[in-house]
Amino acid sequence: MLLNVKEFLKPTSVEQAFEMLNRDRKHSILLSGGTTVSLMKSTTVEVIIDLKNIKELAEIKETEDGLSVGANITIEDFRKSDLISTFFGNFFSKSFATVGSWQIRNMATIGGSVAPRLGWSDVTTCLLAAGAKLKTFGEEGYRYMDIEDFNKLDRYSKPIITHVILPKDGYLYSFKKLSKSSFDIAIVNFALALKLNSGIVESSRVVIGSRPHFPKRFEKVEQALKGLKIEEVPEHVKPLVFEHFEGGSNFLATEEYRRHMASVLAERAAKEIREMIA
């Protein structure tokens, strides 16, 4: 509960929101969907800046190179977008269906799911596999950033996420998740993206999240998959993920269990992609 909130501000532009945030970053927070803010327990937050009235953050548009998704788009609206499905098939509609309950997906936003650096975020794992970048607004105005670079920044120097940018680059995708229940956070999750040329892996993205650390691409695995026939990927990716997995233990699972299950999920994801072109 936020006991000491004194101001609830509702900017109508990104520039205005950033100016409000910069007045007192240590005592201010941004509000998008509210699923994270509603669970906060803090006596230092005095200002809430609600981003819901900023129209440009609630649009999904096709650009020359990809798709631009406003940061205030909910997970459910993202999941059901016909425009996104046109370029990504059922990847997001299936994978985002595993994010919490229907009620949570109708509150949580795409920007709000990336900004807090949640280790167990299924959303971030999928976005990394899709090659997504962030459009942000900060001291230098608008700029584009990798998700990993954004989350290396100190909380008090982070720009505002305005859009998630998805490239149209011709990959095939699969997402797999291990959790105790359909509504629960992941014990470990895995996303695989393969770009094929005549059935040969031209490039790939291998992402593991809820390690329990922040989702990460595993480039050594990606390099080892290059040049393989799609039929060979399942048998190769499993031991590769097991060998190169980096993670830890927490109350949900040990590092050893996560390593084993990540390799199992990797094999399942590869088989699913193989079946797509069979």
C-alpha positions in Angstrom: 0.0 0.0 0.0 1.2 3.5 -0.8 0.4 5.5 2.3 2.0 8.8 1.6 0.7 9.7 -1.9 0.1 13.4 -2.1 -0.4 14.0 -5.9 -2.0 12.0 -8.7 -1.0 13.5 -12.0 -2.5 12.8 -15.4 -0.3 14.1 -18.2 -1.6 14.2 -21.8 1.8 14.0 -23.6 5.0 12.0 -23.1 7.0 15.2 -22.8 4.8 16.4 -20.0 5.0 13.0 -18.2 8.8 13.1 -18.3 8.9 16.6 -17.0 6.6 15.6 -14.1 8.8 12.6 -13.4 12.0 14.6 -13.4 10.7 17.0 -10.8 11.3 14.4 -8.0 12.3 11.0 -9.3 12.9 9.5 -5.8 9.4 10.1 -4.7 7.5 9.6 -8.0 6.3 6.5 -9.9 4.7 5.9 -13.3 1.3 4.2 -13.6 0.4 2.3 -16.7 -1.7 -0.8 -16.0 -1.4 -0.8 -12.3 -0.7 -4.5 -11.6 2.8 -3.7 -10.2 1.9 -0.4 -8.5 -1.1 -1.9 -6.7 1.2 -4.4 -5.0 3.8 -1.8 -3.9 4.5 -1.3 -0.2 6.3 2.0 0.1 6.2 5.1 2.4 8.5 7.1 0.1 6.2 7.4 -3.0 4.4 10.8 -2.9 3.5 11.3 -6.6 1.8 8.9 -9.0 1.9 9.9 -12.7 -0.9 8.2 -14.6 0.0 7.6 -18.3 -3.4 6.5 -19.5 -4.4 9.8 -21.1 -1.5 9.8 -23.5 -3.1 8.7 -26.8 0.0 7.7 -28.6 0.8 5.1 -26.0 -2.5 3.2 -26.8 -2.0 2.5 -30.5 -0.7 -0.4 -32.6 0.7 0.7 -36.0 2.5 -0.9 -38.9 5.7 0.9 -40.0 8.0 0.3 -42.9 10.2 -2.0 -41.0 7.9 -3.5 -38.4 5.1 -2.9 -35.9 5.0 -0.1 -33.3 3.0 -1.1 -30.1 2.1 1.6 -27.6 3.3 1.0 -24.1 -0.2 1.2 -22.7 -1.6 -1.6 -24.8 -2.7 -4.3 -22.5 -1.4 -7.9 -22.7 -4.9 -9.1 -23.8 -5.3 -6.5 -26.5 -1.7 -7.3 -27.7 -2.6 -11.0 -27.7 -5.8 -10.5 -29.8 -4.4 -7.9 -32.3 -5.1 -9.0 -35.8 -2.2 -6.9 -37.1 0.3 -8.6 -34.8 -1.1 -12.0 -35.7 -0.6 -11.1 -39.4 3.2 -11.1 -38.9 3.7 -13.4 -35.9 1.0 -16.0 -36.4 -0.3 -17.4 -33.2 3.0 -16.9 -31.3 1.8 -14.1 -29.1 -1.8 -15.2 -28.9 -0.7 -18.6 -27.5 2.2 -17.5 -25.3 0.5 -14.4 -23.8 -2.5 -16.6 -22.9 -0.2 -18.1 -20.2 0.4 -14.7 -18.6 -1.7 -14.8 -15.4 -5.4 -14.7 -15.5 -7.8 -13.0 -17.9 -8.3 -10.2 -15.4 -4.6 -9.6 -15.1 -4.0 -9.6 -18.8 -6.7 -6.9 -19.2 -4.8 -4.7 -16.7 -1.2 -5.3 -17.3 0.4 -3.4 -20.2 3.2 -4.2 -22.5 5.4 -1.3 -21.3 4.6 -2.0 -17.7 5.6 -5.6 -18.0 9.1 -4.7 -19.3 9.9 -1.7 -17.2 10.2 -3.2 -13.7 12.9 -5.8 -14.7 10.8 -8.8 -13.6 12.9 -12.0 -13.8 9.9 -14.2 -14.3 8.3 -12.1 -17.0 6.9 -14.3 -19.8 6.3 -11.1 -21.8 9.9 -10.1 -21.8 11.1 -13.6 -22.8 8.8 -13.5 -25.8 9.7 -10.0 -26.8 13.4 -10.8 -26.7 12.8 -13.9 -28.9 10.9 -11.6 -31.3 13.8 -9.2 -31.6 11.9 -6.4 -30.0 13.4 -3.0 -29.2 12.1 -0.2 -27.0 11.3 3.3 -28.1 11.8 5.6 -25.2 11.7 9.3 -24.2 14.3 10.8 -21.9 16.8 13.6 -21.5 17.9 13.1 -25.1 14.4 13.0 -26.5 13.1 9.9 -28.3 15.6 7.1 -28.9 15.6 3.3 -29.5 17.1 0.9 -27.0 17.6 -2.9 -26.6 15.5 -4.3 -23.7 18.7 -5.5 -22.1 20.3 -2.1 -22.2 17.2 -0.4 -20.8 17.3 -2.7 -17.8 20.9 -2.0 -17.0 20.0 1.6 -16.2 19.5 2.9 -12.7 15.9 3.4 -11.8 16.4 7.1 -11.4 17.9 7.6 -14.8 15.6 5.4 -16.9 13.6 7.1 -19.7 9.9 6.4 -20.2 9.0 3.5 -22.5 6.7 4.8 -25.1 6.5 1.9 -27.6 7.7 -1.7 -28.2 9.0 -2.1 -31.8 8.6 -5.5 -33.4 10.6 -6.3 -36.6 9.1 -8.1 -39.5 12.0 -10.5 -40.1 10.5 -13.8 -41.1 11.3 -16.0 -38.1 9.2 -19.0 -36.7 8.5 -18.9 -33.0 7.7 -21.1 -30.1 7.3 -20.4 -26.4 7.2 -22.9 -23.5 6.6 -22.4 -19.8 6.9 -24.5 -16.7 4.7 -23.3 -13.7 2.8 -24.9 -10.9 -0.5 -23.8 -12.2 -1.9 -22.1 -15.3 -2.1 -18.8 -13.5 1.2 -19.0 -11.7 4.5 -17.3 -12.5 7.1 -19.4 -14.3 9.5 -21.7 -12.7 11.4 -21.4 -15.9 10.3 -20.3 -19.4 11.8 -20.7 -22.9 11.4 -19.0 -26.2 12.9 -20.1 -29.5 12.9 -18.2 -32.8 14.3 -19.8 -36.0 14.9 -18.2 -39.4 15.1 -20.9 -42.0 16.5 -21.0 -45.5 15.4 -24.1 -47.4 15.0 -26.0 -44.1 18.4 -24.9 -42.8 18.8 -22.7 -39.7 20.1 -19.3 -40.9 19.9 -17.6 -37.5 18.1 -18.0 -34.2 17.2 -16.4 -30.9 17.3 -18.6 -27.8 15.8 -16.9 -24.7 15.4 -18.3 -21.2 13.6 -16.5 -18.5 12.7 -17.0 -14.8 16.2 -18.5 -14.3 15.2 -16.9 -11.8 17.1 -13.9 -13.2 16.0 -11.6 -16.0 15.4 -13.2 -19.3 18.5 -13.6 -21.4 19.5 -14.6 -24.9 22.0 -17.5 -25.1 24.3 -16.7 -28.0 26.5 -19.7 -27.7 23.5 -21.9 -28.3 22.4 -19.7 -31.2 25.7 -20.0 -32.8 25.7 -23.8 -32.5 22.3 -24.1 -34.1 23.4 -22.2 -37.2 23.6 -24.5 -40.3 21.6 -27.3 -38.8 18.7 -28.9 -40.7 15.4 -28.2 -39.0 15.0 -31.9 -38.4 18.2 -31.9 -36.4 17.4 -29.0 -34.1 15.4 -30.8 -31.4 18.1 -33.4 -30.7 20.9 -30.7 -30.6 19.2 -27.9 -28.8 18.4 -29.9 -25.7 22.0 -30.7 -24.7 23.2 -27.3 -25.8 20.8 -25.5 -23.4 21.7 -27.9 -20.6 25.4 -27.2 -21.1 25.2 -23.4 -21.4 22.3 -22.7 -19.0 23.1 -19.9 -16.5 20.7 -19.5 -13.5 20.2 -19.9 -9.8 18.0 -21.3 -7.1 15.1 -19.7 -5.2 11.9 -20.8 -3.3 10.4 -22.2 -6.6 13.2 -24.4 -7.8 16.9 -25.3 -7.7 19.4 -24.3 -10.4 19.8 -28.0 -11.3 16.1 -28.4 -11.8 15.8 -25.3 -13.9 18.7 -26.4 -16.1 17.1 -29.7 -16.8 13.7 -28.3 -17.4 15.0 -25.5 -19.7 16.6 -28.2 -21.9 13.3 -30.1 -22.0 11.4 -27.0 -22.9 14.0 -26.2 -25.6 13.5 -29.6 -27.2 9.7 -29.2 -27.1 9.9 -25.7 -28.7 12.1 -27.0 -31.5 9.8 -29.9 -32.2 6.8 -27.5 -32.4 8.6 -25.3 -35.0 9.6 -28.4 -36.9 5.9 -29.4 -37.1 5.0 -26.0 -38.4 6.8 -26.7 -41.7 6.2 -30.4 -41.9 
